[in-house]
Amino acid sequence: MRPPLAPQFAADLLVKTVSTLRSSGAALGRLTTMRKAVLAVGSVCWLVGCSSGASSTTASTGDIAKVAEVKSGFGPEYTVTDVTPRAIDPGFFSARKLPDGLSFDPANCAQVAAGPQLPTGLQGNMAAVSAEGNGNRFVVIAVETSQPLPAPSPGKDCSKVTFSGTQLRGGIEVVDVPHIDGTQTLGVHRVLQAVVGGSARTGELYDYSARFGDYQVIVIANPLVIPGRPVARVDTQRARDLLVQAVAAVRG
């Protein structure tokens, strides 16, 4: 892996995307409780198993900067931005505690939601592309780590998990994901509802990932909230296609 760039919390883009709610953009900044909950229950899950496809333990090469190539597939109806390669704050890889008071169904799937223990001293870089249009937001992220990430399988009993607490409830379900030769792939649909300021806020997202060696590509898709318009369905087919395209770009 290339040496990390100047330390920055580059994973902030991932965190903000995962915590997107069906509310105005201005309101997002006030929803600290939801953001922390989704980070704990949601964003860590892309590091866990539920994987399919070929083993990714063999050496792989790639260039995370090339994830920017997916920008060309978005037409003028999309607003597209990109994040050039930069270091991920090491704190992002530290252990995270699930919110207190959560109960899980099945009960033995709580550890799956928490995610595995990551190697000590793990470092990483990331690059990303974000596109908004047609009522959807797509974020395509390429991650390179200093060593392969663990990929335990939670088993079929944890392919659909619901959880609830005093001010939080939701569900995580494994969904169809493209098969990509030489990678371990994962597709997850998450729905989260939290009580913030006395009112319920709901968030939904899909994420698809492919892991190969020291690399991982993630596509996150969620609906936008546009005043005066109904919330659009997430274009999951486009998200799956983006995963295939981004992996091909990073692999070169």
C-alpha positions in Angstrom: 0.0 0.0 0.0 1.3 3.5 -0.8 2.2 5.6 2.4 -0.9 7.3 3.9 -1.4 10.9 2.9 -1.7 13.7 5.5 -4.1 12.5 8.2 -7.6 13.5 7.5 -10.9 12.1 8.5 -11.6 11.2 4.9 -14.1 8.5 6.0 -16.4 11.4 7.0 -18.0 11.1 3.5 -19.0 7.6 4.3 -20.3 8.5 7.7 -22.4 11.4 6.4 -23.7 9.3 3.6 -24.7 6.4 5.8 -26.5 8.8 8.2 -28.6 10.5 5.5 -32.2 10.8 6.6 -35.4 11.6 4.9 -35.2 15.2 6.0 -33.8 18.5 4.7 -30.1 18.8 4.3 -30.0 21.5 7.0 -31.6 19.2 9.5 -28.9 16.5 9.0 -26.4 18.6 10.9 -28.6 18.5 14.0 -29.2 14.8 14.1 -26.2 13.7 16.1 -28.0 10.8 17.8 -29.0 9.3 14.5 -25.5 9.8 13.0 -23.8 8.0 15.9 -26.3 5.2 15.8 -26.0 4.6 12.1 -22.2 4.6 12.3 -22.3 2.0 15.0 -24.9 -0.2 13.6 -24.5 0.5 9.9 -21.2 1.7 8.5 -19.2 -0.9 10.4 -21.3 -3.7 8.8 -19.6 -3.3 5.5 -16.5 -4.7 7.2 -18.1 -7.9 8.2 -19.0 -11.1 6.4 -22.3 -12.0 4.7 -19.9 -12.4 1.8 -20.2 -14.5 -1.3 -18.0 -15.2 -4.3 -14.4 -16.3 -4.6 -11.7 -15.9 -1.9 -9.9 -12.6 -1.9 -6.9 -13.7 0.1 -4.6 -13.7 -2.9 -2.5 -10.6 -3.7 -4.3 -7.9 -5.6 -3.3 -4.7 -7.2 -5.3 -1.6 -7.8 -5.4 2.2 -7.9 -8.1 3.7 -5.8 -7.8 7.1 -7.7 -9.3 5.4 -10.7 -12.7 5.2 -9.0 -13.1 8.6 -10.5 -13.7 7.0 -13.9 -17.3 6.2 -12.9 -18.1 9.9 -13.2 -18.3 9.7 -16.9 -21.4 7.5 -16.6 -23.6 10.2 -15.1 -25.4 12.6 -17.4 -26.1 16.3 -17.0 -29.1 15.6 -14.7 -26.6 14.6 -12.0 -24.5 16.8 -9.7 -21.2 14.9 -9.5 -18.3 15.6 -7.0 -15.2 13.6 -6.2 -12.8 13.1 -3.3 -9.2 12.5 -4.4 -7.1 9.9 -2.6 -6.4 10.7 1.0 -5.7 9.0 4.3 -8.4 7.6 6.6 -8.1 8.7 10.2 -6.9 5.7 12.2 -9.7 6.3 14.7 -12.1 5.1 12.0 -10.7 1.6 12.4 -11.0 1.5 16.2 -13.5 -0.6 18.0 -17.0 0.8 18.2 -19.5 0.1 20.9 -23.2 -0.4 19.9 -25.7 2.0 21.5 -26.8 0.8 25.0 -30.2 -0.9 25.4 -30.5 -2.4 21.9 -32.2 -5.8 21.5 -31.7 -8.0 18.4 -33.7 -10.6 16.6 -32.2 -13.1 16.2 -30.5 -12.4 19.6 -27.3 -14.1 18.6 -26.7 -11.6 15.8 -25.7 -8.6 17.9 -22.0 -9.3 17.4 -22.6 -9.4 13.6 -23.9 -5.8 13.8 -21.0 -4.7 15.9 -18.5 -6.1 13.4 -15.2 -7.9 13.8 -12.1 -6.8 15.7 -9.8 -5.1 13.2 -6.0 -5.6 13.1 -4.0 -3.3 15.4 -2.2 -0.5 13.5 -4.4 -0.8 10.4 -4.1 2.1 8.1 -5.9 3.1 4.9 -6.5 5.5 2.1 -9.8 6.2 0.3 -11.1 8.0 -2.8 -14.8 8.6 -3.7 -17.3 9.9 -6.2 -20.7 11.3 -5.2 -23.6 11.8 -7.7 -27.1 13.3 -7.0 -29.9 13.2 -9.5 -33.2 11.6 -10.4 -34.2 11.5 -6.7 -31.2 9.4 -5.7 -27.7 9.8 -4.3 -24.9 7.4 -5.2 -21.6 7.4 -3.4 -18.8 5.2 -4.8 -15.9 4.6 -2.4 -12.6 2.9 -3.1 -10.6 1.9 0.0 -7.0 0.5 0.3 -5.8 -0.8 3.6 -2.4 -1.8 4.9 -3.5 -5.4 5.2 -6.6 -7.4 4.2 -9.7 -6.9 6.3 -11.2 -9.8 8.2 -14.2 -11.4 6.5 -15.9 -13.8 8.9 -19.3 -15.1 7.8 -22.2 -14.5 10.2 -24.1 -17.5 8.7 -27.6 -17.7 7.2 -29.3 -17.1 10.6 -28.1 -13.5 10.5 -28.9 -12.6 6.9 -31.9 -10.6 8.2 -31.6 -8.8 11.6 -33.9 -6.4 13.3 -33.0 -4.3 16.4 -34.8 -2.0 18.7 -34.1 0.3 21.6 -35.6 3.2 23.6 -35.3 5.7 20.7 -34.0 3.6 17.9 -35.2 0.6 15.8 -34.5 -0.8 12.4 -33.4 -3.7 10.3 -30.5 -5.0 8.3 -31.0 -7.4 5.5 -28.7 -9.1 3.0 -29.8 -8.4 -0.6 -28.7 -9.6 -4.1 -25.3 -8.4 -5.2 -23.4 -9.0 -8.5 -20.8 -11.8 -8.7 -17.4 -10.4 -9.5 -14.6 -12.9 -10.2 -11.9 -12.8 -7.6 -13.8 -10.8 -5.0 -16.0 -11.3 -2.0 -19.2 -9.3 -2.4 -21.9 -8.1 -0.1 -25.2 -6.3 -0.5 -27.1 -4.9 2.4 -30.4 -2.9 2.8 -30.8 -0.9 6.0 -33.8 0.9 7.4 -33.4 2.9 10.6 -35.9 4.9 12.6 -34.9 7.1 15.5 -36.7 9.6 17.8 -35.0 13.0 17.5 -36.5 16.0 19.2 -39.7 14.1 20.0 -40.4 13.1 16.4 -39.5 10.0 14.4 -37.0 10.3 11.6 -36.5 7.4 9.1 -33.5 6.7 6.9 -33.0 4.0 4.3 -30.0 3.0 2.3 -28.5 0.2 0.2 -24.8 -0.6 0.1 -23.0 -3.0 -2.1 -19.3 -3.9 -1.6 -16.6 -6.0 -3.2 -13.4 -7.0 -1.3 -10.2 -8.1 -3.0 -6.9 -8.3 -1.2 -6.1 -5.0 0.4 -8.8 -3.2 -1.5 -12.5 -2.7 -1.1 -15.1 -0.9 -3.3 -18.4 0.3 -1.7 -21.4 1.8 -3.4 -24.0 3.5 -1.2 -27.4 4.5 -2.6 -30.2 6.3 -0.8 -33.2 8.4 -1.8 -33.0 12.2 -1.7 -35.7 14.3 -0.1 -36.8 17.0 -2.5 -39.5 19.5 -1.2 -42.8 19.0 -3.0 -41.9 15.7 -4.5 -42.5 12.1 -3.4 -39.4 10.2 -2.2 -38.1 8.2 -5.2 -37.3 4.5 -5.1 -33.7 3.7 -4.9 -32.3 2.6 -8.3 -30.7 -0.5 -6.9 -29.8 -1.8 -10.4 -27.7 1.3 -11.1 -26.0 0.8 -7.7 -25.1 -2.8 -8.6 -23.8 -1.7 -12.0 -21.7 1.0 -10.4 -20.1 -1.7 -8.1 -19.0 -3.7 -11.2 -17.8 -0.6 -13.0 -15.9 0.7 -10.0 -14.1 -2.6 -9.3 -13.1 -2.8 -13.0 -11.7 0.8 -12.8 -9.8 0.3 -9.6 -8.3 -3.0 -10.9 -7.3 -1.2 -14.1 
